[in-house]
């Protein structure tokens, strides 16, 4: 397989994760909102300008005005942050839910409540979680928890398998980018871009832990590289997010009174800035030549960036390849283009998958001729029964709480049903499948084990 073919593994993560993100067509000008029906416009020239970023509808300047400076407290760790809002994984028929899911924590501070509502409205994390679930086979649930942390930070918590995105970090970005943003849209794009980079940085930690990926060298540098590679796969919007992450480190390093933490496990902020810019430039030197022309990236470093990009992308693709679903693996033949495929229109999440993903290659015991179609029907039926059970449990809830519960179920259902589909094809006999299809409740369906 060529290097061009290999990089489509990591690039594919980005192209899926950014599918459906609205974008603006020109930077540094009055933003124009695009619908999600069409792919991003192709560059009109090879000497492109800095990339656009996702547009925004939230009033980010109001959040900036209401935010207060919160110190970064190194004594607060992931273990200090409450996990009470995290729902229990769905588990029926000896099948346990896996994959990514999103949870928002409550806050009494109006500013953080505004941040929460803004991200809920944008559905940015929900889009990322849905698309990552389509591509990566995860052995367990990884919660994406946006909550109040009492410190400016983001974490990966290996004990509770969760990525923690702090409201304080978003408020910090609002303060950091506000002086250099020309409009509310530009401010929102920078905030969301830097938040996206922080999320994919923590995702790198989550993948390294959950998938047991070997990391040689400093893990913080390695996951910075993975975050940048994934974001670049999202086209211009993804590159804009990566550069927002780089700008975060650049602006942060120039803040008055900030001391260089030479003892820290992360690289210094200026180093992280140049490392990100180098990967972006190295992926397509002609397209991103503006990084050198505007003296963002020194030529002495830029000369080596294409080689750095090839080595780093090849290493990450080799590590991730065994964990990528077969429907998203790159072709084994030589590819003819270096660009990622245009993002597709996002599929609305339904409680029942319209087109189940084929199961991984297994050695089933005496499969029937129509086992595949039977198991598809079984998964659909179980999904309907599960929704009936949860709907019945919400009858005595407050309408808002009931709506939130059903919304969470709809978001989590596809990955659970994929696991049911795989379990059915691997272990369930024809009598068990027929019994489940006849059942009218989950309890009765659970008694079908007697036919094994």
Buried (B, 14 or more C-beta within 10 A) or exposed (E): BEBBBBBBBBBBBBBBBBBBBBBBBEBEEEBEEBEBEEBBBEBEEEEBEBBBBBBBEBBBBEBBEBBEEBEEBEEBEBEEBEBEEBBEBBEBBEBBBBBBBBBBBEBEBEBBBBBBEBBBEBBBBBBBBBBBBBBBBBEEBBBBBBBBBBBBBBBBBEEBBBBBBBBBBBBBBBBBBBEEBEBBBBBBBBBBBBBBBBBBBBBBBBBBBBBEBEBEEEBBBBBBBBBBBBBBBBBBBBBBBBBBBBBBBBBBBEEEEEEEEEEEEBBBBBBBBBBBBBBBBBBBBEBBBBBBEEEBBEEEBBEEBBEBBBEBBBBBBEBBBEBBBEEBBBEEEEBEEEBBBEBEEBBEBEBBBEEBBEBEEEEEEEBEEEBBEBBBBBBBBBBEBBBEBBEEEBEEEEEEEBEBBBEBBBBBBBBBBBBBBBBBBBBBBBEBBBBBBEBEEBEEBBEBEEBE
